[in-house]
Amino acid sequence: MDRQRDLELILRSRMPIVVIETRDESRMLDLLKSITISRASDSYVPLFRWTVTDGLQRLDISLEPQMHNAQPTEVLRHIRAVAKPGMYVLLDFHPYLEDPVNVRLLKDICIQFDSVSRHLILISHSVALPKELESFSARFDMALPSEQEREEIVKRVAIEWSVENAGSRVKFDPKAHRMLIQNLAGLTDRDTAQLARNAIYEDGAISKSDLPQVMQAKYELLNRGGILRYEYDTKKFSDVGGLDKLKTWISQRKPAFLDRSASSILDSPKGILLIGVQGCGKSLAAKATAGIFGVPLLRLDFGSLYDKYHGETERKLRESLKTADVMAPCVLWIDEIEKGIAGKDSETGTSQRVLGTFLTWLAEKKSPVFTVATANDIASLPPELVRKGRFDEIFFVDLPRSAIRKDIFDIHLELRGQDPSRFESDQLVRASRGFSGAEIEQAVVSALYSAHAQQSNLETHHLLEELKRTKPLSVVMAERIDAIRRWAVGRTVACD
């Protein structure tokens, strides 16, 4: 297999330390056993595994663990003293790399490698080598299962189910089977098999109803850091009042986003930046984008990225973006992006590195991840983010016009079991001038409470009373909203 050959090449390059970041320990140990066993007798070396719980144990032949070599420093002293070549797999050794004694022992083993070739293979979910050891090391990225390998894993799980159920055959919906194999992309062998079992063992079948649960389980496996959120509640654009130009723009790009082979002459759309007044539907538009594309919606919370430890914030962002790449095709929604990316008045080292990481990903990503970023505070956005080319388009979401306010009233009344035709829409539209969509929704909610308290049906006067009591944002923050509108002229595309 390619993975085995690639790892053998690294071992033959005579790098003393090989770092492998993976959560699939058992798969890596099996791979190393295969490499050891397949070697010719003149190049054969024993394979050892170390854990802090069991000590040192030889794996290529069956021997008991050596508990007296359980302590990290002691096992390194033992390896340094061995006068014969060997391959030593150190599992979860990363916490002990902060001890200067261990670092020195590792360096001693590396320096002596030309005399005695003792390979040190560090396997953990994350390994940060001290700088003095970097020149002695190489990293191996464990390739994830290909489409053919994922198909074999699903087939193997289906055979397992058949054996356990007296030879009954798994029922396959061909289209669902193909989509399942595609949706399992980006997972390790073990996780692929786990999710295939979840789909098959429940009812002995692979059907379309399995796919949402598979995607949710896949997201939970990938998003162990908790920075991304999987949004179940995607919307239809019919749930969004107005935004006609945005709806048309998204609909025109759906084929190119979902089917590259059918639209090979078109560039795959990258994403949009939505700027505008609070409560006017930017977040709703992000959800509706995922709904019209028919793909998962991931929400990236920039506020929870920041960590007091140096480098952790950037690492969290890289892992989150990698998760989005693996979940593709999907929509990545970054709400209030200005809160996580510094502008000219907030140039901290961390925030600038976060901005650089994000911009690099935007420019270089190849996966079908459509980014929808929303922002309220234009002054906080750095010029590098809003320049042409970062996003396919920058849209401005303004306060809704009269006809759109009527649509918003109708949508929220219908959602709450009310017949819009019973209400005086002209009066409501006039009374709600300057109101955002969110403020209109809240007026409907409050009016329903008032009508319920009065033990009466909702009527137009209930809505008018709530509108009269409310001071909309366009009044409370008139200067700020006027500034946003002035900035948007000539720089953005109107959504309506």
C-alpha positions as CSV (number, residue, x, y, z in Angstrom):
1,M,0.0,0.0,0.0
2,D,1.1,3.6,-0.6
3,R,1.0,4.4,3.1
4,Q,3.4,1.6,3.9
5,R,5.8,2.5,1.1
6,D,5.8,6.2,2.1
7,L,6.7,5.3,5.7
8,E,9.4,2.9,4.6
9,L,11.0,5.7,2.6
10,I,11.1,7.9,5.6
11,L,12.7,5.2,7.7
12,R,15.3,4.5,5.0
13,S,16.2,8.2,5.0
14,R,17.9,7.5,8.3
15,M,16.2,10.2,10.3
16,P,16.5,9.1,13.9
17,I,13.1,10.5,15.0
18,V,9.8,10.1,13.1
19,V,6.8,12.0,14.4
20,I,3.3,10.7,13.6
21,E,0.3,12.7,14.7
22,T,-2.7,10.5,14.6
23,R,-5.5,9.2,16.9
24,D,-5.4,5.8,15.1
25,E,-2.7,4.2,17.1
26,S,-3.6,0.6,16.3
27,R,-3.6,1.2,12.6
28,M,-0.1,2.7,12.8
29,L,1.2,-0.2,14.9
30,D,-0.2,-2.7,12.4
31,L,1.6,-0.7,9.6
32,L,4.9,-0.8,11.5
33,K,4.5,-4.5,12.1
34,S,4.0,-5.1,8.4
35,I,7.1,-3.1,7.6
36,T,9.2,-5.1,10.2
37,I,7.9,-8.5,9.1
38,S,8.4,-7.8,5.3
39,R,12.1,-6.8,5.7
40,A,14.8,-9.2,4.5
41,S,16.7,-11.0,7.2
42,D,19.9,-8.9,6.7
43,S,17.9,-5.7,7.4
44,Y,15.5,-7.0,10.0
45,V,15.2,-4.9,13.2
46,P,13.1,-5.7,16.3
47,L,10.0,-3.5,17.0
48,F,9.3,-2.2,20.5
49,R,6.3,-0.3,21.9
50,W,6.5,1.9,25.0
51,T,3.7,3.3,27.1
52,V,3.9,4.9,30.5
53,T,1.4,2.3,31.8
54,D,3.0,-0.9,30.5
55,G,6.7,0.0,29.9
56,L,8.6,-1.4,27.0
57,Q,7.3,-4.4,25.1
58,R,8.6,-6.2,22.0
59,L,5.9,-6.5,19.3
60,D,7.4,-8.5,16.4
61,I,7.6,-11.5,18.7
62,S,5.3,-12.2,21.7
63,L,7.1,-11.0,24.9
64,E,5.9,-9.7,28.2
65,P,6.2,-5.9,28.9
66,Q,9.2,-4.7,30.8
67,M,7.6,-2.7,33.6
68,H,11.0,-1.6,35.0
69,N,11.3,0.5,31.9
70,A,8.0,2.3,32.3
71,Q,9.4,5.7,33.4
72,P,10.2,8.0,30.4
73,T,13.7,8.8,31.5
74,E,14.5,5.1,32.3
75,V,13.3,3.9,28.9
76,L,15.4,6.5,27.1
77,R,18.5,5.5,29.2
78,H,17.8,1.8,28.3
79,I,17.5,2.6,24.5
80,R,20.7,4.6,24.6
81,A,22.5,1.7,26.2
82,V,21.3,-0.9,23.7
83,A,24.1,-1.7,21.2
84,K,21.9,-3.2,18.5
85,P,19.6,-1.5,15.9
86,G,15.9,-1.3,16.8
87,M,12.6,0.5,16.2
88,Y,11.1,2.0,19.3
89,V,7.5,3.3,19.2
90,L,6.9,5.8,22.0
91,L,3.1,6.3,22.5
92,D,1.9,9.6,24.0
93,F,5.4,10.7,24.9
94,H,4.6,14.4,24.2
95,P,4.2,15.5,27.8
96,Y,7.7,14.3,28.7
97,L,9.4,16.4,26.0
98,E,9.4,19.4,28.3
99,D,11.9,17.6,30.6
100,P,15.5,18.8,29.7
101,V,16.9,15.4,30.8
102,N,14.6,13.6,28.3
103,V,15.5,16.0,25.6
104,R,19.2,15.4,26.1
105,L,18.8,11.6,26.1
106,L,16.8,11.8,22.9
107,K,19.6,13.9,21.4
108,D,22.2,11.5,22.5
109,I,20.4,8.6,20.8
110,C,20.1,10.7,17.6
111,I,23.8,11.7,17.6
112,Q,24.7,8.0,17.9
113,F,22.4,6.9,15.1
114,D,25.2,6.4,12.5
115,S,26.9,4.0,14.9
116,V,23.7,2.2,16.1
117,S,20.5,2.9,14.1
118,R,17.8,3.1,16.8
119,H,14.6,4.7,15.3
120,L,12.4,6.6,17.7
121,I,8.8,6.9,16.5
122,L,6.7,9.3,18.5
123,I,3.0,8.7,18.0
124,S,0.4,11.0,19.6
125,H,-2.5,13.2,18.7
126,S,-0.1,16.2,18.8
127,V,3.6,16.4,19.1
128,A,5.7,19.6,19.5
129,L,9.4,18.8,19.3
130,P,11.9,21.0,21.1
131,K,13.9,23.0,18.6
132,E,17.2,21.1,19.4
133,L,15.6,17.9,18.1
134,E,13.9,19.2,14.9
135,S,17.0,18.7,12.7
136,F,17.0,15.0,13.7
137,S,13.3,14.4,12.8
138,A,10.9,13.8,10.0
139,R,7.1,13.9,10.1
140,F,4.8,11.3,8.5
141,D,1.2,12.2,7.7
142,M,-0.9,9.1,7.9
143,A,-2.9,9.2,4.7
144,L,-6.7,8.8,5.2
145,P,-8.6,6.0,3.4
146,S,-9.1,6.6,-0.3
147,E,-12.6,6.2,-1.8
148,Q,-11.7,2.6,-2.8
149,E,-10.5,1.8,0.7
150,R,-13.6,3.3,2.2
151,E,-15.7,1.1,0.0
152,E,-13.8,-1.9,1.2
153,I,-14.3,-0.9,4.8
154,V,-18.1,-0.6,4.3
155,K,-18.1,-3.9,2.5
156,R,-16.2,-5.5,5.4
157,V,-18.7,-4.1,7.9
158,A,-21.6,-5.4,5.8
159,I,-20.0,-8.9,5.9
160,E,-19.6,-8.7,9.6
161,W,-23.3,-7.8,10.0
162,S,-24.2,-10.7,7.7
163,V,-22.2,-13.2,9.7
164,E,-23.7,-12.0,13.0
165,N,-27.3,-12.2,11.5
166,A,-27.3,-15.8,10.2
167,G,-26.3,-14.9,6.7
168,S,-28.8,-12.2,6.1
169,R,-27.7,-9.7,3.5
170,V,-27.5,-6.0,4.0
171,K,-30.0,-4.0,1.9
172,F,-28.3,-1.3,-0.2
173,D,-29.9,1.8,-1.8
174,P,-27.2,2.3,-4.5
175,K,-27.4,6.1,-4.4
176,A,-27.3,6.2,-0.6
177,H,-24.4,3.7,-0.6
178,R,-22.4,5.9,-2.9
179,M,-23.2,9.0,-0.8
180,L,-22.2,7.2,2.4
181,I,-18.8,6.3,0.9
182,Q,-18.3,10.0,-0.1
183,N,-19.5,11.3,3.2
184,L,-17.0,9.1,5.1
185,A,-14.1,10.9,3.5
186,G,-11.6,12.5,5.9
187,L,-11.9,9.9,8.7
188,T,-9.4,7.3,9.9
189,D,-9.9,3.6,9.2
190,R,-11.2,3.0,12.6
191,D,-13.7,5.9,12.6
192,T,-14.8,5.0,9.0
193,A,-15.6,1.5,10.2
194,Q,-17.4,2.9,13.3
195,L,-19.7,5.1,11.4
196,A,-20.4,2.4,8.8
197,R,-21.4,0.1,11.7
198,N,-23.7,2.9,13.0
199,A,-25.4,3.0,9.6
200,I,-25.7,-0.7,9.0
201,Y,-26.3,-2.3,12.4
202,E,-29.4,-0.2,13.2
203,D,-31.6,-1.8,10.6
204,G,-29.4,-4.0,8.4
205,A,-29.6,-1.5,5.5
206,I,-27.9,1.5,4.0
207,S,-30.5,4.1,3.1
208,K,-30.8,7.9,2.7
209,S,-32.2,8.2,6.2
210,D,-28.7,7.1,7.5
211,L,-26.9,10.0,5.9
212,P,-27.8,12.9,8.3
213,Q,-26.8,10.8,11.3
214,V,-23.5,9.8,9.7
215,M,-22.7,13.5,9.0
216,Q,-23.5,14.5,12.5
217,A,-21.4,11.7,14.0
218,K,-18.6,12.5,11.6
219,Y,-18.7,16.2,12.7
220,E,-18.5,15.2,16.4
221,L,-15.5,12.9,15.7
222,L,-13.7,15.7,13.9
223,N,-14.6,18.7,16.0
224,R,-13.1,17.5,19.3
225,G,-11.9,21.0,20.1
226,G,-15.4,22.4,20.2
227,I,-14.7,25.6,18.2
228,L,-17.0,24.6,15.4
229,R,-20.8,24.1,15.8
230,Y,-22.9,21.9,13.5
231,E,-26.0,23.9,12.8
232,Y,-29.0,21.6,12.3
233,D,-31.4,24.5,11.5
234,T,-30.7,25.5,7.9
235,K,-33.4,27.6,6.2
236,K,-35.0,27.9,2.8
237,F,-34.7,31.2,1.1
238,S,-38.5,31.4,1.2
239,D,-38.0,31.9,4.9
240,V,-36.0,35.1,4.2
241,G,-37.8,38.3,3.4
242,G,-36.2,40.3,0.6
243,L,-32.5,39.8,-0.3
244,D,-33.6,39.1,-3.9
245,K,-30.2,39.9,-5.5
246,L,-28.4,37.6,-3.0
247,K,-30.9,34.8,-3.6
248,T,-30.3,35.0,-7.4
249,W,-26.5,35.2,-6.9
250,I,-26.5,32.0,-4.7
251,S,-28.9,30.1,-7.0
252,Q,-26.7,30.8,-10.1
253,R,-23.6,29.4,-8.3
254,K,-25.2,26.3,-6.9
255,P,-24.3,24.0,-9.9
256,A,-20.7,25.2,-10.0
257,F,-20.3,24.6,-6.2
258,L,-21.9,21.1,-6.1
259,D,-20.8,19.6,-9.4
260,R,-17.3,20.6,-10.7
261,S,-17.4,18.1,-13.6
262,A,-20.6,19.7,-15.0
263,S,-19.2,23.2,-14.7
264,S,-15.5,22.7,-15.5
265,I,-15.2,26.1,-17.2
266,L,-16.5,27.9,-14.1
267,D,-14.4,28.7,-11.0
268,S,-15.8,27.2,-7.9
269,P,-17.4,29.9,-5.7
270,K,-15.4,30.7,-2.6
271,G,-17.8,32.7,-0.4
272,I,-19.4,36.0,0.4
273,L,-19.0,38.7,3.0
274,L,-22.3,40.1,4.4
275,I,-22.1,43.6,5.9
276,G,-24.9,45.7,7.2
277,V,-27.3,46.7,9.9
278,Q,-27.9,44.4,12.9
279,G,-31.0,42.3,12.7
280,C,-31.6,42.6,9.0
281,G,-31.1,38.9,8.1
282,K,-27.3,38.3,7.6
283,S,-27.3,35.2,9.9
284,L,-30.6,34.0,8.4
285,A,-29.0,34.4,4.9
286,A,-26.0,32.2,6.0
287,K,-28.4,29.5,7.1
288,A,-30.4,29.8,3.9
289,T,-27.2,29.5,1.8
290,A,-26.6,26.1,3.3
291,G,-30.2,25.2,2.7
292,I,-30.2,26.1,-1.0
293,F,-26.9,24.3,-1.5
294,G,-28.3,21.3,0.4
295,V,-25.0,20.9,2.4
296,P,-24.1,20.9,6.1
297,L,-23.7,24.3,7.9
298,L,-20.8,24.8,10.2
299,R,-20.5,27.8,12.4
300,L,-17.1,29.0,13.5
301,D,-17.1,31.0,16.8
302,F,-14.1,33.3,16.6
303,G,-14.7,34.5,20.1
304,S,-13.8,31.0,21.6
305,L,-10.7,30.7,19.5
306,Y,-8.5,32.9,21.7
307,D,-6.3,31.1,24.2
308,K,-3.8,32.5,26.7
309,Y,-1.1,30.1,25.6
310,H,1.2,31.1,22.8
311,G,0.3,29.5,19.4
312,E,-2.8,27.8,20.7
313,T,-5.2,30.3,19.1
314,E,-3.7,29.7,15.6
315,R,-3.6,26.0,16.1
316,K,-7.3,25.9,17.0
317,L,-8.1,27.9,13.9
318,R,-6.0,25.6,11.7
319,E,-7.8,22.6,13.1
320,S,-11.2,24.2,12.7
321,L,-10.5,25.1,9.0
322,K,-9.1,21.6,8.5
323,T,-12.4,20.1,9.9
324,A,-14.4,22.3,7.5
325,D,-12.2,21.0,4.6
326,V,-12.9,17.4,5.6
327,M,-16.7,18.1,6.0
328,A,-16.8,19.5,2.5
329,P,-19.0,20.2,0.6
330,C,-20.3,22.5,3.3
331,V,-21.0,26.1,4.2
332,L,-18.7,27.7,6.8
333,W,-20.5,30.5,8.6
334,I,-18.4,33.0,10.5
335,D,-20.7,35.3,12.4
336,E,-19.5,38.7,13.4
337,I,-16.0,38.1,12.0
338,E,-14.8,41.5,13.2
339,K,-14.8,40.3,16.8
340,G,-12.1,37.7,16.0
341,I,-9.9,39.5,13.4
342,A,-8.1,42.7,14.2
343,G,-8.3,46.0,12.2
344,K,-6.0,48.9,12.3
345,D,-6.9,49.9,15.9
346,S,-6.4,46.5,17.4
347,E,-3.2,45.1,16.0
348,T,-2.1,42.4,18.5
349,G,0.4,39.7,17.5
350,T,-2.1,36.9,18.0
351,S,-5.0,38.6,16.1
352,Q,-2.7,39.4,13.1
353,R,-1.5,35.8,13.0
354,V,-5.1,34.7,13.1
355,L,-5.9,37.0,10.2
356,G,-2.9,35.7,8.3
357,T,-3.9,32.1,8.8
358,F,-7.5,32.7,7.7
359,L,-6.5,34.7,4.6
360,T,-4.0,32.0,3.6
361,W,-6.7,29.4,3.9
362,L,-9.1,31.5,1.9
363,A,-6.6,31.9,-0.9
364,E,-5.3,28.3,-1.0
365,K,-8.2,26.1,-0.2
366,K,-9.2,23.5,-2.8
367,S,-12.1,21.9,-1.1
368,P,-15.7,22.9,-1.7
369,V,-16.2,25.0,1.4
370,F,-18.4,28.0,0.8
371,T,-17.6,30.7,3.4
372,V,-20.3,33.1,4.6
373,A,-18.8,35.8,6.9
374,T,-21.0,38.4,8.5
375,A,-20.0,41.7,10.1
376,N,-21.7,44.6,11.8
377,D,-18.8,46.9,12.6
378,I,-17.1,47.9,9.4
379,A,-14.5,50.1,11.1
380,S,-13.0,47.0,12.7
381,L,-12.5,45.1,9.5
382,P,-8.9,45.1,8.2
383,P,-8.4,46.2,4.6
384,E,-6.7,42.9,3.7
385,L,-10.1,41.2,4.4
386,V,-12.4,43.4,2.4
387,R,-10.3,43.9,-0.7
388,K,-11.6,42.4,-3.9
389,G,-10.7,38.7,-4.4
390,R,-10.8,37.6,-0.8
391,F,-14.5,36.8,-1.2
392,D,-16.4,36.5,-4.4
393,E,-18.7,39.4,-3.5
394,I,-19.4,41.8,-0.6
395,F,-23.1,42.3,-0.1
396,F,-24.7,45.1,2.0
397,V,-27.8,44.2,3.9
398,D,-29.9,47.3,4.6
399,L,-33.1,48.0,6.5
400,P,-36.0,46.4,4.7
401,R,-38.0,48.4,2.3
402,S,-41.9,48.6,2.5
403,A,-42.6,45.6,0.3
404,I,-40.0,43.5,2.2
405,R,-41.4,44.5,5.6
406,K,-44.8,43.2,4.4
407,D,-43.1,39.9,3.4
408,I,-41.4,39.7,6.8
409,F,-44.7,40.3,8.7
410,D,-46.3,37.5,6.5
411,I,-43.5,35.1,7.2
412,H,-43.5,35.5,11.0
413,L,-47.3,35.5,11.3
414,E,-47.6,32.3,9.2
415,L,-44.8,30.6,11.3
416,R,-47.0,31.3,14.4
417,G,-50.2,30.0,12.9
418,Q,-51.7,33.4,11.9
419,D,-53.4,34.2,8.6
420,P,-51.6,37.3,7.3
421,S,-54.7,38.3,5.3
422,R,-56.6,39.1,8.5
423,F,-54.2,42.0,9.3
424,E,-54.0,45.6,8.0
425,S,-50.7,45.2,6.2
426,D,-50.6,48.8,5.0
427,Q,-50.8,50.1,8.6
428,L,-48.2,47.7,9.8
429,V,-45.8,48.6,7.0
430,R,-46.1,52.3,7.7
431,A,-45.7,51.8,11.5
432,S,-42.6,49.7,11.0
433,R,-40.6,52.1,8.9
434,G,-36.9,51.9,10.1
435,F,-37.4,48.5,11.7
436,S,-35.1,45.6,11.0
437,G,-36.4,42.1,10.3
438,A,-35.4,41.0,13.8
439,E,-37.3,43.9,15.4
440,I,-40.4,43.1,13.3
441,E,-40.2,39.4,14.4
442,Q,-39.9,40.5,18.1
443,A,-43.0,42.8,17.6
444,V,-45.0,39.8,16.4
445,V,-43.8,37.7,19.4
446,S,-44.6,40.4,21.9
447,A,-48.0,41.1,20.4
448,L,-48.9,37.4,20.7
449,Y,-48.0,37.6,24.4
450,S,-50.2,40.6,24.8
451,A,-53.2,39.0,23.0
452,H,-52.8,35.9,25.0
453,A,-52.8,37.8,28.3
454,Q,-56.0,39.6,27.1
455,Q,-57.5,36.2,26.2
456,S,-58.1,37.4,22.7
457,N,-57.0,36.6,19.1
458,L,-54.1,38.5,17.7
459,E,-55.3,41.6,15.9
460,T,-53.7,44.5,14.0
461,H,-53.9,46.8,17.0
462,H,-51.8,44.5,19.1
463,L,-49.0,44.7,16.6
464,L,-49.3,48.4,16.2
465,E,-49.1,48.9,19.9
466,E,-45.9,46.9,20.1
467,L,-44.4,48.8,17.2
468,K,-45.3,52.1,18.8
469,R,-43.6,51.0,22.1
470,T,-40.4,50.0,20.3
471,K,-37.5,52.4,19.5
472,P,-35.8,50.7,16.5
473,L,-32.0,50.5,16.2
474,S,-32.2,52.9,13.3
475,V,-33.4,55.6,15.7
476,V,-31.3,54.6,18.8
477,M,-28.0,54.4,16.7
478,A,-28.9,56.6,13.8
479,E,-25.5,58.1,13.4
480,R,-23.7,54.7,13.3
481,I,-26.2,53.2,10.8
482,D,-25.9,56.3,8.6
483,A,-22.1,55.8,8.6
484,I,-22.5,52.1,7.6
485,R,-24.7,53.1,4.7
486,R,-22.3,55.8,3.5
487,W,-19.4,53.4,3.6
488,A,-21.4,50.7,1.6
489,V,-22.1,53.0,-1.4
490,G,-19.8,52.0,-4.2
491,R,-18.0,49.3,-2.1
492,T,-20.7,46.7,-1.9
493,V,-23.6,45.1,-3.8
494,A,-27.1,45.7,-2.4
495,C,-28.9,42.5,-1.5
496,D,-32.3,43.8,-2.7
